[in-house]
Amino acid sequence: MAVSLDKKPQLHLFVAVVTDAGTDRAVVHHLGITDAVYYDDQVNRAWDVKYAVPGSAVCLVVAGDRSAGFREARNGESPNALIDPFFGVGALPV
């Protein structure tokens, strides 16, 4: 039996606070990775940042790692097709 060290690509759910998403002026003010344990904490933190940064918005972003999360957040919220699987029963990792 062959053994492989290849990793299966994983996607992560991030909560981001962004101004001017989808423009060349987009700025990510907060990017928090979520899991089943800390999801509520990350959402609450994001809303605290949103209230402190005029004109910002909270969005959910799906990406393979934190760097990709920043790039995706600058574009705005990820499509529902990517977000929805994270909210199925037992979908968020613990």
N, C-alpha and C positions, 0 to 999 in steps of 0.2 A: 504494500500500500504506500503510495507516494504522500509525502508530507509537504505542505506548502506554508510558507510564511506570509503569503499574500494576505493583505487585510481587506476585508469587505468595507467599502466606503460607507461611512456613517453620516447621517444628517442630524443636525442639532437644531433645537428651537431656541431662538434668542428673542429677548424683548429689547427693543431699541427706542431711543428718543432722538428724533431727527428734525432739523429745520431745513426747509427748502428741498425736500426729497424730490428726486427725479430731475434736478437741475445741476448745473455746474457749480452752484453755490451751496450744495448740500453739506451739512455738518452733522456728524453723529455725536451727540452729547452724552449718551449712555448706551452701553451694549452689555446686557447680562444674559448669560447662558442659563437655560432653565432645565429643571427636572421635576419629577413629581413632588419631591420634598420641598424644594425652594421656589416653585412656580409663583405662589402667591406673594412671597417676599420680593421676587424680582419685579412682578407687576406693580406692587406698591411702591417700590423704589423708583421705577420708571415714571409713575405718576407724580411722585415728589419732584423729580427732575423736570418733568413736563411743566408743572406749575411754576417752577423757578426760571424757566427759559421761555420768554415770550415768543409766540409763533411756532412753537415746536409741536410735534405730534408723537404719540406712542404707536409703534407698529410691531408686528410679529414678523420675524425673519427666519427663514430656514436656510442653513448653510452647513458645509462640511467642517469648517473650523472658524476660529475667531476672525482671522484676516478676511476670509470670504464673507463672514457675517457683516463686517464693516462695509465691504463693497456692496453687498446686497442692501444693507440699510440705507445707503446713500440713494438707492433707487426707490425706496419706499417699501411698503408691505409686500411680502411674498404672496404668490397666488394661493387661493384657498385650497387648491388641489394638493399643495405641498404642506400646508398648515394642518388641514383636517385630520390626517392620520395621527398626529400627536395627541389628539383629544379623544381617541377611541379608548375603550376599556383597557387599562394597563399599558397604554401607549407611551407615556412619558417614563423614562428610566428612573429608578429610585436610587 
